[in-house]
């Protein structure tokens, strides 16, 4: 039986409310309790946080790379380990490494690497997000149009082989290249099916939501916009309560005014949650990298192809939380939930992650009062210390 530990010396935000002069107690990788510091048992090992506060760990459902690794270029266990470790430095305790549109062979290799990573219990690894290749060429963004294609039975079978093997699996699709029947099969198998890179209509998006589609990928980007006669996918994401939506909160992909309008307009119970859409440079000083044989340039917080097309984002989770709190003016509690509780809900993980409740995984971050990183803990183990 593992010895219980307790974090003391910091305020604790459990995902809903604050606890003062309290201790976060955990053992065996799980949260046991939040209790007054004066009521700790004699045998509990204490860790003094030295001020600041404790919050649920961040969950990123769309992260293409980090630490110098792009998943498309290194679809291996070693690549997944480096991506997860790179993002742990910025408070991410659970993530879906994301494969951008590629060949069937690379997709199959990535799925196999994911299975091995899960078997090895790689810290932070939850599963995979397959962003393509079944998208719309008209809304391709930085995805290689030569690799975009309709979903075939072999693709469905590969996806169905993942059933029950991961904490979460996500796939971004476009109605232009995936039928409602195919989307329904994936949803029934437990996939978080997401609409993205699509020019489809509000009405079609509504039909796909009825078939089991659960989320919308990077709201506003690479999708039919909100029009007063054609609400498009943006309108569907905000109006249909069952849909959750990821948002890149870097001020580059979406204007702060549009972010605010979306947050005030969203019909629940679905939520808008933060994703980074991060690429390989996160945690490095790289100035360029390669995707599908094309050079991506890193300049002034932007990642672009030579023609200026945005190609992923150059931001991490703690910076995203800072942005929605300081620039958008969201309460700190809501900013933290957008990076923890809401992505956990979208990925059907809220019974285990996204809050500091008894029985939940002991995934948490220690932050300064100014939203600076202090340390990251996954399953009760400290994986990063500033």
C-alpha positions as CSV (number, residue, x, y, z in Angstrom):
1,X,0.0,0.0,0.0
2,X,1.5,3.3,-1.0
3,X,2.1,6.0,1.6
4,X,-0.2,9.0,1.4
5,X,1.2,12.4,0.6
6,X,-0.3,15.8,1.1
7,X,0.4,19.2,-0.6
8,X,0.2,22.0,1.9
9,X,1.1,25.7,1.9
10,X,-1.0,26.7,-1.0
11,X,-4.7,27.5,-1.7
12,X,-6.5,24.7,-3.5
13,X,-8.9,25.0,-6.4
14,X,-10.8,21.7,-6.7
15,X,-12.4,22.7,-10.0
16,X,-15.5,24.3,-8.4
17,X,-14.4,26.0,-5.2
18,X,-11.4,27.2,-3.2
19,X,-10.0,25.7,0.0
20,X,-7.9,27.8,2.3
21,X,-5.3,26.4,4.8
22,X,-6.1,23.0,3.5
23,X,-4.2,20.0,2.3
24,X,-4.6,17.9,-0.9
25,X,-4.1,14.3,0.1
26,X,-3.4,11.6,-2.4
27,X,-2.1,8.0,-2.5
28,X,-1.8,5.3,-5.1
29,X,-2.2,7.8,-7.9
30,X,-5.6,8.9,-6.7
31,X,-7.0,11.9,-4.8
32,X,-8.1,10.9,-1.3
33,X,-9.4,14.1,0.1
34,X,-9.0,17.8,0.6
35,X,-9.0,18.4,4.3
36,X,-8.0,21.1,6.8
37,X,-4.2,21.1,7.3
38,X,-4.7,20.7,11.1
39,X,-6.5,17.4,10.5
40,X,-3.8,15.5,8.6
41,X,-3.0,12.1,9.9
42,X,0.4,11.6,11.6
43,X,1.8,9.3,8.9
44,X,1.1,11.5,5.9
45,X,4.2,12.9,4.1
46,X,3.7,16.6,3.5
47,X,5.0,18.6,0.6
48,X,5.1,22.4,1.2
49,X,4.1,24.2,-2.0
50,X,5.5,27.5,-0.7
51,X,2.6,29.6,-1.7
52,X,0.6,30.0,-4.8
53,X,-2.2,27.5,-5.5
54,X,-3.0,24.0,-6.7
55,X,-5.4,23.3,-9.5
56,X,-6.5,20.4,-11.6
57,X,-4.0,19.4,-14.3
58,X,-4.6,20.7,-17.9
59,X,-6.0,18.4,-20.6
60,X,-5.2,19.1,-24.2
61,X,-7.2,17.3,-26.8
62,X,-5.3,18.6,-29.8
63,X,-1.5,18.7,-29.7
64,X,0.4,17.9,-32.8
65,X,3.9,18.0,-31.3
66,X,6.3,19.4,-28.8
67,X,9.9,19.2,-27.6
68,X,11.1,19.2,-31.2
69,X,8.9,16.3,-32.3
70,X,6.0,16.4,-34.7
71,X,3.9,13.2,-34.5
72,X,3.6,12.9,-38.3
73,X,7.4,12.8,-38.6
74,X,8.0,10.5,-35.6
75,X,4.9,8.2,-35.1
76,X,6.7,6.1,-32.5
77,X,6.5,5.5,-28.8
78,X,9.7,7.6,-28.3
79,X,8.0,10.4,-30.2
80,X,4.9,10.2,-28.0
81,X,7.0,10.2,-24.9
82,X,8.8,13.4,-25.9
83,X,5.6,15.2,-26.9
84,X,4.0,14.3,-23.5
85,X,7.1,15.3,-21.5
86,X,7.4,18.6,-23.4
87,X,3.8,19.7,-22.6
88,X,4.0,18.5,-18.9
89,X,6.4,21.5,-18.4
90,X,3.4,23.8,-19.1
91,X,0.9,22.1,-16.9
92,X,-0.6,19.5,-19.2
93,X,-1.2,16.3,-17.4
94,X,-3.3,14.5,-20.0
95,X,-3.2,14.9,-23.8
96,X,-4.2,13.4,-27.2
97,X,-1.2,13.6,-29.5
98,X,-2.6,14.5,-32.8
99,X,-1.8,13.1,-36.2
100,X,-2.4,15.6,-39.0
101,X,-3.7,14.3,-42.4
102,X,-1.3,11.6,-43.6
103,X,-1.2,8.3,-45.5
104,X,-3.0,5.2,-44.2
105,X,0.3,3.6,-43.5
106,X,1.4,6.4,-41.2
107,X,-2.0,6.4,-39.5
108,X,-1.7,2.7,-38.8
109,X,1.9,3.1,-37.5
110,X,0.7,5.9,-35.2
111,X,-2.2,3.8,-33.8
112,X,0.2,0.9,-33.1
113,X,2.6,3.3,-31.4
114,X,-0.3,4.6,-29.3
115,X,-1.1,1.1,-28.3
116,X,2.4,0.5,-27.1
117,X,2.6,3.8,-25.3
118,X,-0.6,3.0,-23.5
119,X,0.7,-0.4,-22.5
120,X,3.9,1.3,-21.2
121,X,1.7,3.8,-19.3
122,X,3.5,6.8,-20.7
123,X,2.8,9.7,-18.3
124,X,0.1,12.0,-19.7
125,X,-0.7,9.9,-22.7
126,X,-4.5,9.5,-23.0
127,X,-4.9,8.3,-26.6
128,X,-4.7,9.8,-30.0
129,X,-6.5,12.5,-32.1
130,X,-6.6,11.7,-35.8
131,X,-7.2,15.1,-37.5
132,X,-7.9,13.8,-41.0
133,X,-7.3,12.6,-43.7
134,X,-11.1,12.6,-44.3
135,X,-11.6,16.4,-44.5
136,X,-12.7,19.0,-47.0
137,X,-10.1,20.1,-49.6
138,X,-11.9,23.5,-49.7
139,X,-11.1,23.9,-45.9
140,X,-7.8,22.1,-45.9
141,X,-5.8,24.8,-44.0
142,X,-2.2,23.5,-43.8
143,X,-3.3,19.9,-44.5
144,X,-1.8,18.4,-47.7
145,X,-4.6,18.3,-50.2
146,X,-3.0,15.3,-52.0
147,X,-3.5,13.2,-48.9
148,X,-7.2,14.2,-48.2
149,X,-9.6,11.4,-49.3
150,X,-13.0,9.8,-48.5
151,X,-13.2,7.4,-45.5
152,X,-13.1,3.8,-46.6
153,X,-13.9,0.5,-44.8
154,X,-10.3,-0.1,-44.0
155,X,-10.2,3.2,-42.2
156,X,-13.3,2.3,-40.2
157,X,-11.8,-1.1,-39.3
158,X,-8.6,0.5,-38.1
159,X,-10.5,2.9,-35.9
160,X,-12.8,0.1,-34.5
161,X,-9.6,-1.9,-33.6
162,X,-8.9,0.9,-31.0
163,X,-12.1,0.3,-29.1
164,X,-11.4,0.0,-25.3
165,X,-7.7,0.4,-25.7
166,X,-7.3,4.0,-24.8
167,X,-8.6,6.5,-22.2
168,X,-9.9,8.6,-25.1
169,X,-9.7,8.6,-28.9
170,X,-10.7,11.4,-31.1
171,X,-11.1,11.9,-34.9
172,X,-11.8,15.0,-36.9
173,X,-13.9,14.5,-39.9
174,X,-15.7,16.5,-42.6
175,X,-19.2,15.5,-44.0
176,X,-17.8,16.0,-47.4
177,X,-15.7,12.8,-47.0
178,X,-17.4,10.8,-44.2
179,X,-21.0,9.6,-44.1
180,X,-23.3,9.9,-41.1
181,X,-23.4,6.1,-40.9
182,X,-19.6,6.0,-40.7
183,X,-19.6,8.7,-38.1
184,X,-22.2,6.8,-36.1
185,X,-20.2,3.6,-36.1
186,X,-17.2,5.4,-34.7
187,X,-19.2,7.2,-32.1
188,X,-20.8,3.9,-31.0
189,X,-17.3,2.5,-30.6
190,X,-16.5,5.3,-28.1
191,X,-14.6,7.7,-30.4
192,X,-15.0,11.4,-29.8
193,X,-16.0,12.3,-33.3
194,X,-15.4,15.9,-34.2
195,X,-16.4,18.1,-37.1
196,X,-13.6,20.2,-38.6
197,X,-11.9,21.3,-41.8
198,X,-15.4,21.4,-43.4
199,X,-17.5,23.7,-45.5
200,X,-20.7,21.9,-44.5
201,X,-24.0,23.6,-43.6
202,X,-25.7,24.1,-40.2
203,X,-28.3,21.5,-41.2
204,X,-25.7,18.9,-42.1
205,X,-23.8,19.5,-38.9
206,X,-27.1,19.1,-37.0
207,X,-27.6,15.7,-38.7
208,X,-24.0,14.6,-37.8
209,X,-24.6,15.7,-34.2
210,X,-27.7,13.5,-34.1
211,X,-25.6,10.6,-35.4
212,X,-23.1,10.9,-32.5
213,X,-20.7,13.7,-33.4
214,X,-19.6,15.3,-30.1
215,X,-17.2,18.1,-30.7
216,X,-16.1,20.8,-33.2
217,X,-12.3,21.1,-33.9
218,X,-10.6,24.5,-33.4
219,X,-13.8,26.7,-33.5
220,X,-13.8,29.4,-36.3
221,X,-10.8,28.0,-38.1
222,X,-11.1,25.9,-41.3
223,X,-14.9,25.8,-41.3
224,X,-18.0,27.4,-42.8
225,X,-18.5,30.7,-40.9
226,X,-21.5,32.1,-39.0
227,X,-23.6,33.9,-41.6
228,X,-26.9,35.6,-41.0
229,X,-28.6,33.3,-43.6
230,X,-26.2,30.4,-43.5
231,X,-25.1,29.7,-39.8
232,X,-22.6,27.1,-40.9
233,X,-20.5,24.9,-38.6
234,X,-19.7,27.9,-36.3
235,X,-23.5,28.4,-35.9
236,X,-24.0,24.7,-35.2
237,X,-21.2,24.6,-32.6
238,X,-22.7,27.5,-30.7
239,X,-26.4,26.6,-31.1
240,X,-26.4,22.8,-30.6
241,X,-26.2,22.0,-27.0
242,X,-24.8,18.5,-27.3
243,X,-21.7,19.8,-29.1
244,X,-18.5,20.8,-27.4
245,X,-15.9,22.9,-29.2
246,X,-12.1,23.4,-29.0
247,X,-10.7,26.9,-29.1
248,X,-7.1,28.0,-29.9
249,X,-6.6,30.8,-27.4
250,X,-3.5,32.5,-28.8
251,X,-5.1,35.7,-30.2
252,X,-3.8,34.7,-33.6
253,X,-6.2,32.0,-34.7
254,X,-9.3,33.8,-33.3
255,X,-9.7,37.5,-32.5
256,X,-10.4,38.1,-28.8
257,X,-13.8,39.7,-29.7
258,X,-14.9,36.6,-31.6
259,X,-13.8,34.5,-28.6
260,X,-15.9,36.5,-26.2
261,X,-18.9,36.4,-28.5
262,X,-18.6,32.6,-28.8
263,X,-18.2,32.1,-25.0
264,X,-21.3,34.3,-24.3
265,X,-23.3,32.6,-27.0
266,X,-22.6,28.9,-26.4
267,X,-25.7,26.8,-25.7
268,X,-25.1,24.1,-23.1
269,X,-24.6,21.5,-21.8
270,X,-21.7,21.4,-24.3
271,X,-18.8,23.7,-23.5
272,X,-16.0,25.6,-25.2
273,X,-12.6,24.3,-24.1
274,X,-9.0,25.2,-24.7
275,X,-6.8,23.3,-27.1
276,X,-3.2,24.4,-28.1
277,X,-3.0,22.8,-31.6
278,X,0.7,23.0,-30.7
279,X,3.4,21.9,-33.1
280,X,7.0,20.6,-32.6
281,X,8.6,23.9,-31.5
282,X,6.9,24.1,-28.1
283,X,9.6,23.9,-25.5
284,X,12.4,24.6,-28.0
285,X,14.0,27.5,-29.8
286,X,13.3,26.0,-33.3
287,X,12.6,28.5,-36.0
288,X,11.3,26.1,-38.6
289,X,10.2,22.4,-39.1
290,X,8.8,20.1,-41.7
291,X,5.3,18.8,-42.2
292,X,4.5,16.4,-45.1
293,X,7.7,17.6,-46.8
294,X,6.7,21.3,-46.5
295,X,8.6,23.8,-44.4
296,X,6.7,25.6,-41.6
297,X,8.2,28.9,-40.4
298,X,8.0,30.1,-36.8
299,X,7.8,33.9,-36.5
300,X,6.4,36.2,-33.8
301,X,4.1,33.6,-32.3
302,X,2.8,32.3,-35.6
303,X,3.5,29.1,-37.5
304,X,2.9,29.4,-41.2
305,X,3.5,27.8,-44.6
306,X,5.5,29.9,-47.1
307,X,2.3,31.4,-48.4
308,X,1.2,32.6,-44.9
309,X,-1.3,29.8,-44.2
310,X,-1.4,29.2,-40.5
311,X,0.0,25.7,-39.7
312,X,-0.9,24.9,-36.0
313,X,-0.1,27.1,-33.1
314,X,2.9,28.3,-31.1
315,X,1.3,28.3,-27.6
316,X,1.2,26.0,-24.5
317,X,-1.6,25.4,-22.0
318,X,-0.6,27.7,-19.2
319,X,-0.1,30.5,-21.7
320,X,-3.6,29.8,-23.1
321,X,-5.1,30.0,-19.6
322,X,-3.3,33.2,-19.0
323,X,-4.7,34.6,-22.3
324,X,-8.4,33.9,-21.6
325,X,-8.0,35.2,-18.0
326,X,-6.0,38.3,-18.6
327,X,-7.0,39.3,-22.2
328,X,-10.6,38.1,-22.3
329,X,-11.2,38.9,-18.7
330,X,-12.6,35.5,-17.7
331,X,-12.7,34.7,-14.0
332,X,-9.6,32.7,-13.0
333,X,-11.8,29.7,-12.1
334,X,-13.5,29.7,-15.5
335,X,-10.1,30.0,-17.3
336,X,-8.9,27.0,-15.3
337,X,-12.0,25.0,-16.1
338,X,-11.6,25.6,-19.8
339,X,-8.3,23.8,-19.6
340,X,-9.3,21.0,-17.3
341,X,-13.0,20.3,-16.5
342,X,-14.4,21.1,-19.9
343,X,-12.0,19.1,-22.1
344,X,-12.5,16.2,-19.6
345,X,-16.2,16.5,-20.2
346,X,-15.8,16.6,-24.0
347,X,-13.6,13.5,-23.9
348,X,-15.8,11.6,-21.4
349,X,-13.1,11.7,-18.8
350,X,-14.9,13.8,-16.1
351,X,-15.3,10.7,-13.9
352,X,-11.6,10.5,-13.5
353,X,-10.0,13.8,-14.5
354,X,-10.5,17.5,-14.7
355,X,-11.2,18.1,-10.9
356,X,-9.6,17.4,-7.6
357,X,-12.2,15.0,-6.1
358,X,-11.8,11.8,-4.1
359,X,-11.2,8.9,-6.4
360,X,-10.0,11.1,-9.3
361,X,-6.5,10.7,-10.7
362,X,-4.0,12.8,-8.8
363,X,-3.2,15.0,-11.8
364,X,-2.6,18.6,-10.7
365,X,-0.5,21.7,-11.2
366,X,1.1,24.0,-8.7
367,X,1.0,27.6,-9.9
368,X,2.1,31.0,-8.7
369,X,-0.6,33.6,-7.9
370,X,0.5,35.3,-11.2
371,X,-0.2,32.1,-13.2
372,X,3.5,31.0,-13.5
373,X,4.4,27.3,-13.4
374,X,5.8,25.7,-10.3
375,X,5.4,22.0,-10.8
376,X,3.3,19.4,-12.6
377,X,2.1,16.1,-11.1
378,X,0.7,13.1,-13.0
379,X,-0.8,10.2,-11.0
380,X,0.6,11.6,-7.8
381,X,4.2,11.8,-9.2
382,X,6.0,15.0,-9.8
383,X,7.0,15.0,-13.5
384,X,8.2,18.7,-13.7
385,X,9.6,21.2,-11.4
386,X,10.5,24.8,-12.4
